[in-house]
Amino acid sequence: MELNLSQKQTQTLSPQMMQSMEVLQMGSQELLEYIEEAVQENPVLEPEQNYDKQDEFSSLQRKLEWLESTDPQNRYYHQQDTEEENDPLSNYGTVRDDDENLYYYVLSQLKVLELEGDVMEAGIFLVESLNQNGWLDEPLDVLAADCGCPLETMEKALEAVQSLEPAGVGARDLSECLKLQLIRRTPVEQLAVRIVEGYLDALSKSRYGLIARELKVTQEEVRAACDHIRKLNPRPGTGFAARENLTYINPDIIVVSFPDHFELLTNDYYFPTLNISGYYTRLMKESDDGQVKEYLTGKVRQAKWMVKAIEQRRSTLMACAQCILEFQEAFFRKGPGHLVPLSLADVAERIGVHESTVSRATKDKYIQCSMGVYPLSYFFSRSLGPVSPGEDAASPDAAKALLKKLIAGEDKKKPLSDQKLCQLMAQQGCTLSRRTVAKYRDELHIPSTTGRKQYE
């Protein structure tokens, strides 16, 4: 048996580094829970709520107002929020119990109707049986048996429920849902009603000629009726809060757009500011008890590590977001379809850290801009390869935008095949295989050639 001495270098992670990496990859909600738990365990940490930072909040609110004013679809909701309270982001969180949902909305209308007692009970049972789309999933006889009432009573209740708003609620299939919305119009569009009753399959394939021949009307009349049908809402329950509480995303970074530049803000004002207790610090220095001094020394050191890790998380996240903003400026100005290829290595090289650090910093983090709220990982887009020497490579986002544009401009009587789309995209500098084109088309929820064709 021989004993040999050898010398080698090994890399170990200190407790500080491990804590820093854990904090770095935490999302906002996870970090908030981590802070609250640490405050409970470590008496040296003193949380200070940021109620006194009114100037900072006012500045943030003004910048958010500017941001919201550039997004027309959100302007109404933003104005509604600011009328209720001064905190521009206080509506993030969970839906309150008194928020209006489909169940309460329909039930409030049902209860003002003068219905017989058993019909009212059956109607309430039907409302409780609505799914999130506002439809009834079960056959009426099954619902009647579950409710314990005659089928005739359930039919009367169904008629009452289907007369309520939103139009189409209480439908049992797509045809009935669309028909309920059409008969509520004044005047009733009888041709559209006949189409939804028996020609939805032909409508989905744009076979206007077949519908016109069957119903003995002109194709122009069929097209007009089909245009009205396509404007209807097949899911009348959408737009209402779900029965279960919804969890909203807290963006970690907010991009404020100005005419000549962008500005980044960290959305961390709802985190309490952590301070080191002066009382325990003095007690640590003045105490003659060795155990007390040792205990407080460890807690103070632990608290300092945590404060430093949270600040390092903030600075790293801001550096990554700033780099993403510089690379993807076209997206923040023009919107989806203008992402350029970007990798973790590109960001890591720019800010001088390892790729794993960038991966942790962007994990479960979100950024809010005038286009909406996006995960930071959304902005990392692979390259589809250089189109030609001296030109930039395309990204999947740009390829999908080009694909959507080509399909929108095609002749609907002779829609482009996936192979033809592949050739046209290659001519415009985006070389893809036919299989990839078909995959991107499916991801955009665009039908195949057969589904897009409009027949005579």
URMOTA-V417351 format. One record per pair of residues at least 12 apart in sequence whose ideal C-beta (glycine too) atoms are under 6 Angstrom apart, sorted by the first residue. I is the first residue (numbers start at 1). J is the second residue. If there is no record, write none. Layout:
# URMOTA-V417351
I:J
I:J
This chain:
# URMOTA-V417351
16:305
19:305
19:309
20:309
20:312
23:309
23:313
24:313
24:360
24:361
25:360
25:363
27:364
28:250
28:252
38:306
42:299
42:303
44:277
44:280
44:299
44:300
44:303
45:274
45:303
46:275
46:277
47:272
48:273
48:275
49:272
50:269
61:88
63:256
64:88
67:256
67:370
70:257
70:370
71:370
92:248
92:250
94:245
94:247
95:241
95:245
95:246
99:241
101:240
101:241
101:243
102:237
102:240
106:127
106:164
106:169
107:127
109:164
110:123
113:160
118:149
118:153
119:153
119:156
119:157
122:147
122:149
122:153
122:154
122:157
123:157
123:160
123:161
125:147
126:157
126:161
132:237
133:235
133:237
134:169
134:236
134:237
135:171
136:172
140:154
162:180
166:236
167:180
167:181
167:184
168:180
168:181
168:236
169:236
174:234
175:196
175:200
177:234
178:196
178:232
179:193
179:196
181:232
191:225
192:225
192:228
192:229
195:225
199:211
203:226
206:454
207:455
208:222
208:223
209:455
209:456
249:366
249:373
251:267
251:366
251:368
251:373
252:267
252:365
252:366
253:321
253:367
254:267
254:368
255:369
257:370
262:325
264:321
266:314
274:307
276:303
280:296
284:296
284:297
316:361
317:361
319:351
320:347
320:358
320:361
320:362
323:347
323:350
323:351
324:379
327:342
328:379
332:369
335:371
337:401
339:381
339:395
339:397
340:395
341:381
341:383
341:393
341:395
342:380
342:381
344:358
344:359
362:376
362:377
381:395
381:397
387:429
394:430
399:430
400:440
400:444
402:425
402:430
403:440
404:444
406:421
406:424
407:446
412:454
413:454
415:449
415:452
415:453
417:449
418:434
418:437
418:438
419:434
421:437
422:434
422:437
